[in-house]
Amino acid sequence: MSYKFLITGANKGIGYALTCEVLDKGYDVIALCRDTSNTINLDELNAAYKDNLEIFKADVTNEDRLRDISDSIDGIDVIICNAGIMGAKGGMFDQQNTPNTILNILMTNIAGPFFTIRAFLEKLKTSEKPKIAIISSHMGSQQHGSSNAYFYRASKAAVNNLMVTFSNELQSYNISVAAFHPGWVRTDMGGEYASLSPEQSAKALFKLIMKLNMEDSGNFFNYDGNNLHL
């Protein structure tokens, strides 16, 4: 079966590595990125995979834009909601904990996946084996609580709950939905001392996403395949 993937936040980090992995396996990608001024990597990929890669500028908090893109494409098989932001990394007195910053985190990390899935749902329904993968974080798990990154943690806890709700509502359409912790990855968010490269994380995530089925739906997985607590 040929697969077409929709990947958000595809121009850097884990999203870019996932895009490379999917294309390398011979599948098609619709790549969404908020900032098209920073798509040098995607442009190079486009030159190599011009028949398999489409690039669109889209902010995942703008559902009208997402719907416009959805209207312009054919069916898709897999949605990977990867776009996300960190925001303040410190405690409650971190000066980045401002109303605007908090709103941006919550809109991007929670509403973003919701709007993306809703905008492309009808195109996903055309697939024989439709799947939705939400790239989350174990920082949203109650078992990994700490004293920092308040709203990033809250947003990932919320998106895990969103995933479960989606899995329940979409069960009748045989759409499998799961969340994934990508590991501690060397990205702008993870930092240079993280244990995994984006490529290592992407390869592991790709294998899990390809195996995802209705029995797995509603679960939260580590990149190594182990179940995580919500």
Secondary structure, 3 states (H helix, E strand, C coil): CCCEEEEECCCCHHHHHHHHHHHHCCCEEEEEECCHHHCHHHHHHHHHCCCCEEEEECCCCCHHHHHHHHHHCCCCCEEEECCCCCCCCCCCCCCCCCHHHHHHHHHHHHHHHHHHHHHHHHHHCCCCCCEEEEECCHHHCHHHCCCCCHHHHHHHHHHHHHHHHHHHHCHHHCCEEEEEECCCECCCCCCCCCCECHHHHHHHHHHHHHHCCCCCCCCEEECCCCECCC
